[in-house]
Amino acid sequence: MNQTAHLGLGAANSHNMYKEVQQVLGLIDSTSIHDDRKAHLQTLIDYIKESQNKSKPVKLNFICTHNSRRSQFAQLWASVAANYNGIDIETYSGGVEVTSCNPRTIESLKRLGFRIESQGDTNPHYRVSFSDSTLPSTLFSKHFDDAVNPKEGFAAIMTCSHADENCPFVTGCEKRISLTYEDPKYYDDSPLERAMYDYRSFQIATEMMYVFSRV
């Protein structure tokens, strides 16, 4: 278990990640996470450890209202952080409503080093890679109980307060965890749009790296 405050690439296995993604991870400093936030993250850490101790697959389904921004960031960064720390998990995402993965989300991921291919025009499916040695993740907007998502034995991680408040029951989940983030959409079409999408993505990356460095 890596207890270092600054998560530099010398402290963990980068698994042949693209250098641009490695550079982002090299900037992460877990001391930026407040103690009250760490208490929320501890719930997720404990769930992962408990699943491992029972030799159960670790399945995480990140849920927000439209499965368009925050839950997509979280699904992908959790996969990156787990891979970086040599931990085997399955990551998913979903929404209370189906729209599409916002193009601003995709552009932010590109800026942070991910390689992305798009398929389809309406609710496109994006194949997102952070390494040539791992299978790409497929990001698209879907309901939290979509056929591609697990039906049982998973943690439902609520990444927005609206979904947390308006989705009182997630069928099949064995643990529900509230881990909400502010929505970058409030900065859409503003001078701060790019900066705030990248900031939210980096915040989620920081917290996922903190979680998996302590499992």
C-alpha positions as CSV (number, residue, x, y, z in Angstrom):
1,M,0.0,0.0,0.0
2,N,1.4,3.3,-1.1
3,Q,1.2,5.9,1.7
4,T,3.2,8.7,0.0
5,A,1.5,12.1,-0.1
6,H,2.7,12.9,-3.6
7,L,1.9,10.2,-6.1
8,G,4.9,10.4,-8.5
9,L,5.5,7.8,-11.2
10,G,8.5,6.4,-9.2
11,A,6.0,5.2,-6.5
12,A,3.9,2.9,-8.7
13,N,3.7,0.9,-11.9
14,S,2.7,3.0,-14.9
15,H,1.9,-0.1,-17.0
16,N,3.0,1.5,-20.3
17,M,0.5,4.4,-20.0
18,Y,0.7,7.1,-22.6
19,K,3.3,9.7,-21.5
20,E,0.7,12.5,-21.4
21,V,-1.5,10.6,-19.0
22,Q,1.6,9.8,-16.9
23,Q,2.4,13.5,-16.8
24,V,-1.0,14.2,-15.4
25,L,-0.7,11.5,-12.7
26,G,2.7,12.9,-11.8
27,L,1.1,16.2,-10.9
28,I,-1.3,14.6,-8.3
29,D,-0.8,15.5,-4.7
30,S,-3.1,13.8,-2.2
31,T,-2.5,16.5,0.4
32,S,-4.8,18.7,-1.6
33,I,-7.7,16.5,-0.4
34,H,-9.4,17.8,2.7
35,D,-9.8,15.5,5.7
36,D,-13.6,15.6,5.5
37,R,-13.5,14.5,1.9
38,K,-11.1,11.7,2.8
39,A,-13.8,10.4,5.2
40,H,-16.1,10.0,2.2
41,L,-13.4,8.4,0.1
42,Q,-12.6,5.9,3.0
43,T,-16.1,4.4,2.5
44,L,-15.0,3.5,-1.1
45,I,-11.6,2.2,0.1
46,D,-13.3,0.0,2.7
47,Y,-15.7,-1.4,0.1
48,I,-12.8,-2.3,-2.2
49,K,-10.8,-3.9,0.5
50,E,-13.8,-5.9,1.8
51,S,-14.5,-7.2,-1.7
52,Q,-10.9,-8.2,-2.1
53,N,-10.8,-9.9,1.3
54,K,-13.8,-12.0,0.2
55,S,-12.1,-12.8,-3.1
56,K,-15.0,-11.1,-4.9
57,P,-14.7,-9.1,-8.2
58,V,-14.6,-5.3,-7.5
59,K,-17.3,-3.7,-9.6
60,L,-17.9,0.0,-9.4
61,N,-20.8,1.7,-11.2
62,F,-20.5,5.5,-11.1
63,I,-23.9,7.2,-11.5
64,C,-24.9,10.8,-12.2
65,T,-28.1,12.3,-13.7
66,H,-27.3,12.1,-17.5
67,N,-24.1,10.0,-17.5
68,S,-22.6,12.8,-19.5
69,R,-19.8,14.3,-17.5
70,R,-18.8,13.4,-13.9
71,S,-19.7,9.7,-14.0
72,Q,-17.8,9.3,-17.3
73,F,-14.7,11.0,-15.8
74,A,-15.0,8.8,-12.7
75,Q,-15.4,5.6,-14.6
76,L,-12.3,6.3,-16.6
77,W,-10.0,7.7,-13.9
78,A,-10.9,4.8,-11.6
79,S,-9.8,2.4,-14.3
80,V,-6.6,4.4,-14.7
81,A,-5.9,4.6,-11.0
82,A,-6.5,0.9,-10.4
83,N,-4.3,-0.1,-13.3
84,Y,-1.6,2.2,-12.1
85,N,-1.6,0.6,-8.7
86,G,-1.9,-3.0,-10.0
87,I,-5.5,-3.5,-8.7
88,D,-8.0,-5.6,-10.7
89,I,-11.4,-3.9,-10.9
90,E,-14.3,-3.4,-13.3
91,T,-15.6,0.1,-13.8
92,Y,-19.0,1.2,-15.2
93,S,-21.1,4.3,-15.4
94,G,-24.8,5.2,-15.9
95,G,-27.4,7.8,-15.4
96,V,-30.9,8.4,-14.3
97,E,-31.7,9.7,-17.8
98,V,-30.0,8.9,-21.1
99,T,-28.7,11.8,-23.2
100,S,-25.2,11.6,-24.6
101,C,-21.6,11.9,-23.4
102,N,-21.0,15.6,-23.6
103,P,-18.4,16.5,-26.2
104,R,-16.7,18.8,-23.7
105,T,-16.0,15.8,-21.5
106,I,-14.4,14.1,-24.4
107,E,-12.3,17.1,-25.4
108,S,-11.1,17.4,-21.8
109,L,-10.0,13.8,-21.7
110,K,-8.1,14.4,-25.0
111,R,-6.3,17.4,-23.4
112,L,-5.3,15.2,-20.5
113,G,-3.7,12.6,-22.7
114,F,-6.3,10.0,-23.6
115,R,-6.7,8.7,-27.1
116,I,-10.2,8.6,-28.3
117,E,-12.2,7.2,-31.3
118,S,-15.8,8.1,-31.9
119,Q,-18.5,5.8,-33.3
120,G,-22.0,7.0,-34.2
121,D,-23.7,10.4,-34.4
122,T,-26.6,10.1,-31.9
123,N,-25.4,9.2,-28.4
124,P,-22.0,8.3,-29.9
125,H,-19.8,5.6,-28.3
126,Y,-16.3,6.7,-27.6
127,R,-13.4,4.2,-27.3
128,V,-11.0,5.7,-24.8
129,S,-7.5,4.4,-24.3
130,F,-4.8,5.4,-21.8
131,S,-2.3,2.6,-22.7
132,D,-1.6,0.4,-25.7
133,S,-1.4,-2.6,-23.3
134,T,-4.9,-2.3,-21.9
135,L,-8.3,-2.6,-23.5
136,P,-10.0,0.7,-24.3
137,S,-13.0,1.8,-22.2
138,T,-16.3,2.5,-24.1
139,L,-18.0,5.7,-22.9
140,F,-21.6,6.5,-23.8
141,S,-24.7,7.8,-22.0
142,K,-26.8,5.0,-20.6
143,H,-29.2,4.2,-17.8
144,F,-27.5,2.8,-14.7
145,D,-29.1,-0.6,-15.2
146,D,-28.2,-0.8,-18.9
147,A,-27.3,-4.3,-20.3
148,V,-23.6,-3.5,-20.3
149,N,-23.6,-2.7,-16.5
150,P,-23.5,-5.3,-13.7
151,K,-26.8,-6.5,-12.3
152,E,-25.6,-7.5,-8.8
153,G,-22.6,-7.4,-6.6
154,F,-21.4,-3.9,-7.3
155,A,-21.1,-0.5,-5.6
156,A,-23.3,2.3,-6.8
157,I,-21.2,5.5,-6.5
158,M,-23.4,8.6,-6.8
159,T,-21.3,11.3,-8.4
160,C,-23.9,14.1,-8.4
161,S,-26.4,15.3,-5.7
162,H,-29.4,15.3,-8.1
163,A,-29.0,11.6,-8.9
164,D,-28.2,10.8,-5.2
165,E,-31.5,12.5,-4.1
166,N,-33.7,11.4,-7.0
167,C,-32.6,7.8,-7.4
168,P,-33.4,6.3,-4.0
169,F,-32.9,2.7,-5.1
170,V,-30.3,1.2,-7.4
171,T,-31.3,-2.4,-8.2
172,G,-28.7,-5.0,-7.5
173,C,-26.1,-2.8,-5.7
174,E,-24.6,-4.2,-2.5
175,K,-23.2,-0.8,-1.4
176,R,-24.3,2.7,-2.2
177,I,-21.7,5.5,-1.8
178,S,-22.3,9.2,-2.0
179,L,-19.3,10.8,-3.7
180,T,-20.6,14.0,-5.4
181,Y,-18.8,16.5,-7.5
182,E,-19.9,19.9,-8.8
183,D,-21.1,19.9,-12.4
184,P,-18.7,21.6,-14.9
185,K,-21.8,22.2,-17.2
186,Y,-22.4,25.5,-15.3
187,Y,-19.3,26.8,-17.2
188,D,-20.5,25.7,-20.6
189,D,-19.9,28.4,-23.3
190,S,-18.1,30.6,-20.8
191,P,-14.4,31.7,-20.8
192,L,-13.8,29.2,-18.0
193,E,-15.3,26.2,-19.8
194,R,-12.1,24.4,-20.7
195,A,-10.4,25.2,-17.4
196,M,-13.3,23.9,-15.3
197,Y,-13.8,20.7,-17.2
198,D,-10.1,20.0,-16.9
199,Y,-10.2,21.0,-13.2
200,R,-13.1,18.6,-12.4
201,S,-11.5,15.8,-14.3
202,F,-8.2,16.3,-12.5
203,Q,-10.0,16.5,-9.1
204,I,-11.6,13.1,-9.8
205,A,-8.3,11.7,-11.0
206,T,-6.7,12.9,-7.7
207,E,-9.4,11.3,-5.6
208,M,-9.3,8.0,-7.5
209,M,-5.5,7.8,-7.2
210,Y,-5.9,8.5,-3.5
211,V,-8.4,5.6,-3.1
212,F,-6.4,3.0,-5.0
213,S,-3.1,3.9,-3.5
214,R,-4.6,3.0,-0.1
215,V,-6.2,-0.3,-1.1
